[in-house]
Amino acid sequence: MTTKMNREAYEKLIEEDLKLVERLPDNIVRNHIEQVLHWSVDALYPPDTWMEPLTAMSDESFMAITGILDKDEEFKRLPVASRMVLKNEVYSLKKVKK
C-alpha cells in the first residue's frame, strides 16, 4: 500500500538516516551522502510550495515520466529507497482527483 508522505515526516526519516551516516568515517563519501540527504528534503518538498494542493496528472503524463525515470542512468544509480520515494511522489500526482 502506498502512503503519501509530507515534508515533516520525510524530514524525520532523513534525520534518522543522518544519525546512521554519522557513524561512518569522516571522508568525502560521508560528506556527499550527508549533502544529498539534506538536498533531498527541499528537492522533494520545496519550502514555499509543499503544502499547496497537487494538480492531477493524466495517465499519459504518468507513463511518460515513469518511463523516463526507468531509463535514466542517474536514477538507476540511486538507492532503491530513494527511487521508491521519487516514484511515489509521481504516483501521488496521478492519484489526485481532478
C-alpha positions as CSV (number, residue, x, y, z in Angstrom):
1,M,0.0,0.0,0.0
2,T,1.3,3.4,-0.9
3,T,1.1,6.3,1.6
4,K,1.6,10.0,0.8
5,M,4.4,11.4,3.0
6,N,4.5,15.1,3.9
7,R,7.6,17.2,4.4
8,E,7.7,16.8,8.2
9,A,7.6,13.0,8.0
10,Y,10.2,12.9,5.3
11,E,12.5,15.2,7.4
12,K,12.2,12.8,10.4
13,L,13.3,9.9,8.2
14,I,16.2,11.9,6.9
15,E,17.2,12.8,10.5
16,E,17.3,9.1,11.3
17,D,19.4,8.4,8.1
18,L,21.8,11.2,9.1
19,K,22.3,9.6,12.5
20,L,23.3,6.4,10.8
21,V,25.6,8.2,8.4
22,E,27.4,10.0,11.3
23,R,28.8,6.5,12.3
24,L,30.7,6.4,9.1
25,P,34.3,7.6,8.9
26,D,34.5,11.4,8.2
27,N,35.5,11.4,4.5
28,I,34.4,12.6,1.1
29,V,31.8,9.8,0.7
30,R,30.2,10.5,4.1
31,N,30.1,14.3,3.3
32,H,28.5,13.5,-0.1
33,I,25.8,11.3,1.5
34,E,25.0,14.0,4.1
35,Q,24.7,16.7,1.4
36,V,22.4,14.5,-0.8
37,L,20.2,13.7,2.2
38,H,19.9,17.4,3.1
39,W,19.3,18.4,-0.5
40,S,16.6,15.8,-1.0
41,V,14.2,17.5,1.5
42,D,13.9,20.7,-0.5
43,A,14.1,18.9,-3.8
44,L,11.1,16.7,-3.0
45,Y,9.3,19.2,-0.8
46,P,10.1,22.8,-1.8
47,P,9.6,25.0,1.2
48,D,7.2,27.5,-0.4
49,T,5.1,25.0,-2.3
50,W,4.9,21.7,-0.4
51,M,1.6,22.5,1.3
52,E,-0.2,23.6,-1.9
53,P,-2.7,21.3,-3.4
54,L,-1.4,19.0,-6.1
55,T,-2.7,19.0,-9.6
56,A,-3.9,15.8,-11.1
57,M,-1.7,14.1,-13.8
58,S,-3.0,12.3,-16.8
59,D,-2.3,8.7,-17.4
60,E,-0.2,9.5,-20.4
61,S,1.9,12.0,-18.5
62,F,2.4,9.5,-15.7
63,M,3.5,6.8,-18.1
64,A,5.9,9.2,-19.8
65,I,7.5,10.3,-16.6
66,T,7.9,6.8,-15.1
67,G,9.3,5.6,-18.5
68,I,11.9,8.4,-18.5
69,L,12.9,7.6,-14.9
70,D,13.3,3.9,-15.6
71,K,15.7,4.7,-18.5
72,D,17.7,7.4,-16.7
73,E,21.2,6.2,-15.7
74,E,21.4,8.6,-12.7
75,F,18.0,7.4,-11.5
76,K,19.2,3.8,-11.7
77,R,22.2,4.6,-9.5
78,L,20.1,5.9,-6.7
79,P,19.4,3.6,-3.7
80,V,16.2,1.6,-4.1
81,A,14.6,3.6,-1.2
82,S,15.3,6.9,-3.0
83,R,13.9,5.6,-6.3
84,M,10.7,4.4,-4.5
85,V,10.3,7.8,-2.8
86,L,10.6,9.6,-6.1
87,K,8.2,7.2,-7.9
88,N,5.7,7.5,-5.1
89,E,5.8,11.3,-5.5
90,V,5.0,10.9,-9.2
91,Y,2.3,8.3,-8.4
92,S,0.7,10.6,-5.8
93,L,0.1,13.2,-8.6
94,K,-1.6,10.6,-10.7
95,K,-3.9,9.6,-7.8
96,V,-5.2,13.2,-7.1
97,K,-8.8,13.5,-8.2
98,K,-9.4,16.2,-10.9
